[in-house]
């Protein structure tokens, strides 16, 4: 998948995982990897960016004697998913346009 296109959908995939409830890096990677490849080196800067945009909040919690950082989606993150889904019709039109003009 094209890097720029992948970057755009990774945000939405991470937010989608967080809609199920608060989570941490390992679980987010495991869930997102079911549909698109993602690594730790990609996830953590993405979470930091989503946090700076107000789409997620982070908090730490102790688990088995170790501190773990959890993330939860905010209303801004939920709105971002809603907007992504509302753009699906337009994306389908673009796909069909490109498909119709391709000679494959």
Secondary structure, DSSP 8 states (H G I E B T S, - for coil): --HHHHHHHHHHHHHHHHHTS-EEHHHHHHHHTTTS---HHHHHHHHHHHHHTTSEEEEEEEETTEEEEEEEE-HHHHHHHHHHHHTHHHHHHHHHHHHHT---
